[in-house]
Amino acid sequence: MRRPRGRERAISGNRQTSWAFADAYSSELVENAEGAALRWARDRAREAGLSSVSSATGAALRLLAATADAKAVAEIGTGTGVSGIYLLRGMRPDGVLTTVDIEPERQQFARQAFRGAGFAGNRARFIPGRALDVLPRLADGGYDLVFCDGDRMEYPDYLGESLRLLRTGGLVCFEGVFADGHTVDSGVQRSEVIRLREVLRTVRESAALAVSLLPVGDGLLCAVKQGR
């Protein structure tokens, strides 16, 4: 029997256990292989009061970048370089990560983290500034993947810019769409959660996108730009 459209299955204990196992599995694989630089970047993020992508989210980003054979990736929200390391690990050896952040000081930490992870300086292009001021200056159709982890209030605007930046077959990913469970909570929510719901709805209803919502970390919304 089909459940009504828009209704979600209850989350059972078995499903929660399976998700926890999957998260731990990814964490062990990635952190054991690339621990030092990631730990250093995570420590800098904690000191700055920033949250970093989980190991499972990072593993998914690496997988997606590798699957797309990504040579050009745009990242909104450099932070201290945690997500950037995962993306660079999945990209082609000659790939370049263009990463945007409003705080140049954070980008200095990311530079150091990338160097510690073994990446040459020419593998990343750092652009300081507000994302919605920077993105219009980037090339149309010039990117294989766009990763959004900036201001949640601006996510709907990032979507429009990302679709312009992506080639056909390219991916856009939004981090943190679960908002610690608030996105699916029926109670009154803050403006940030309302904006996240707007992105989720827009992406799901677009005929030009193939979509998946991955239950890793705090939720990773992914969409492929199709050629129609």
C-alpha positions in Angstrom: 0.0 0.0 0.0 1.4 3.4 -1.0 1.6 6.0 1.7 0.1 9.5 0.9 2.4 11.9 -0.9 4.4 14.1 1.5 4.0 11.6 4.4 7.1 10.2 6.0 7.6 6.7 7.5 8.3 6.7 11.2 11.9 6.3 12.1 12.4 2.9 13.8 15.1 2.0 16.2 16.5 -0.4 13.6 16.8 2.4 11.0 18.5 4.7 13.6 21.0 1.9 14.4 21.7 1.4 10.7 22.3 5.1 10.2 24.6 5.2 13.2 26.5 2.2 11.8 26.8 3.9 8.4 28.1 7.1 9.9 30.7 5.3 12.0 31.8 3.2 9.0 32.5 6.3 7.0 34.2 8.0 9.9 36.6 5.1 10.5 37.5 4.9 6.8 38.1 8.5 6.3 39.6 9.7 9.6 42.0 6.8 9.7 43.3 7.5 6.2 43.6 11.3 6.5 43.5 12.0 10.2 46.2 14.6 10.9 45.2 17.4 8.6 41.5 16.9 9.3 41.9 16.8 13.0 43.9 20.0 12.9 41.3 21.7 10.8 38.5 20.5 13.1 40.4 21.8 16.1 40.7 25.2 14.5 37.0 25.2 13.7 36.0 24.4 17.3 38.3 27.2 18.6 36.5 29.6 16.2 33.1 28.4 17.3 32.3 26.9 13.9 30.7 23.6 13.1 32.4 21.3 10.5 30.9 18.6 8.3 30.7 15.2 9.8 33.0 12.5 8.6 30.1 10.7 7.0 29.2 13.9 5.1 32.8 14.4 4.1 32.9 10.8 2.8 29.8 11.5 0.8 31.3 14.7 -0.7 34.5 12.9 -1.6 32.5 10.2 -3.3 30.4 12.7 -5.2 33.4 14.6 -6.4 35.0 11.4 -7.5 31.9 10.2 -9.3 31.6 13.5 -11.1 35.3 13.3 -12.1 35.3 16.8 -10.8 38.0 19.2 -12.2 36.3 22.4 -11.0 34.4 22.7 -7.7 33.0 25.8 -6.1 32.6 25.8 -2.3 30.4 28.4 -0.5 31.8 28.5 3.1 35.5 27.7 3.4 35.5 27.5 7.2 38.8 26.1 8.3 39.2 23.7 5.4 37.5 20.5 6.6 35.0 20.1 3.8 37.6 21.3 1.3 40.0 18.5 2.2 37.2 15.9 1.5 36.3 17.6 -1.8 39.9 17.8 -3.0 40.5 14.1 -2.1 37.7 13.2 -4.5 38.6 15.6 -7.3 40.9 14.9 -10.2 44.6 15.4 -9.5 44.6 18.5 -11.7 41.3 19.8 -10.2 40.9 23.2 -8.6 38.7 24.1 -5.7 37.3 27.6 -5.7 36.3 28.4 -2.2 34.5 31.5 -0.9 34.2 32.8 2.6 33.3 36.1 4.2 36.1 35.7 6.8 39.6 35.8 5.2 41.1 34.7 8.5 39.4 31.3 8.2 40.8 30.9 4.8 44.3 31.2 6.1 43.6 28.2 8.4 42.2 26.3 5.3 45.4 27.1 3.3 47.4 25.6 6.1 45.1 22.6 6.4 45.3 21.9 2.6 49.1 22.1 2.7 49.1 19.7 5.7 46.9 17.3 3.7 49.5 17.3 0.9 47.8 19.5 -1.7 49.9 21.9 -3.8 49.0 25.6 -3.5 47.6 25.8 -7.0 44.8 23.2 -6.1 42.7 25.8 -4.4 41.6 29.4 -5.2 40.5 31.4 -2.2 38.1 34.3 -2.7 37.2 36.3 0.4 33.8 38.0 0.3 30.0 37.5 0.7 29.0 34.6 -1.5 26.2 36.4 -3.3 28.7 39.1 -4.3 31.3 36.7 -5.5 29.2 34.0 -7.3 28.0 36.2 -10.1 31.6 36.7 -11.1 32.2 33.0 -11.6 31.9 31.4 -15.1 28.6 30.1 -16.4 28.6 26.3 -16.8 32.2 26.2 -15.6 31.8 23.8 -12.6 31.2 20.2 -12.0 30.1 20.5 -8.4 28.9 23.3 -6.1 28.9 22.7 -2.3 26.9 25.1 -0.2 27.7 25.5 3.5 27.2 29.2 4.0 24.4 31.4 5.4 21.3 29.2 5.5 19.2 32.3 4.9 20.8 32.6 1.5 20.3 29.0 0.4 17.5 29.7 -2.0 19.7 32.3 -3.7 22.7 29.9 -3.7 20.5 27.4 -5.6 19.9 29.9 -8.5 23.5 30.8 -8.7 24.6 27.2 -8.5 22.4 26.1 -11.4 24.0 28.8 -13.5 27.5 27.8 -12.6 27.0 24.1 -13.1 27.6 22.2 -16.4 24.8 19.8 -17.4 25.3 16.7 -15.3 26.9 18.7 -12.5 25.9 18.5 -8.8 24.8 21.0 -6.2 24.9 19.9 -2.6 23.5 21.7 0.5 24.8 21.0 3.9 22.7 21.1 7.2 19.2 20.8 5.7 17.9 18.9 8.7 18.7 21.8 11.0 19.1 19.5 14.0 15.6 18.1 13.4 13.8 21.4 13.1 13.1 21.1 9.4 10.6 18.3 9.9 9.3 19.7 13.2 5.7 20.8 12.8 6.0 23.6 15.4 6.7 27.3 14.7 10.2 27.6 13.3 12.8 30.4 12.9 13.3 32.1 9.5 16.4 30.0 8.8 14.4 26.7 8.9 11.7 28.2 6.7 14.4 29.1 4.1 15.7 25.5 4.2 12.2 24.2 3.6 11.9 26.5 0.6 15.1 25.0 -0.9 13.9 21.5 -0.2 10.6 22.2 -1.9 12.0 24.0 -4.9 14.6 21.3 -5.6 12.1 18.5 -5.2 9.6 20.1 -7.6 12.1 21.0 -10.3 11.8 18.9 -13.5 15.3 19.9 -14.4 16.9 18.2 -11.3 17.5 14.7 -10.2 17.4 14.8 -6.4 18.4 12.8 -3.3 18.4 13.8 0.4 21.2 11.9 2.1 20.8 11.2 5.8 24.4 11.9 6.7 25.5 14.4 9.3 22.9 17.1 9.6 21.4 16.3 6.2 23.0 16.6 2.7 20.6 17.7 -0.1 22.1 16.7 -3.5 20.7 17.5 -7.0 22.1 16.8 -10.5 21.5 19.4 -13.2 19.8 17.5 -16.1 19.9 18.5 -19.7 16.2 19.4 -20.1 
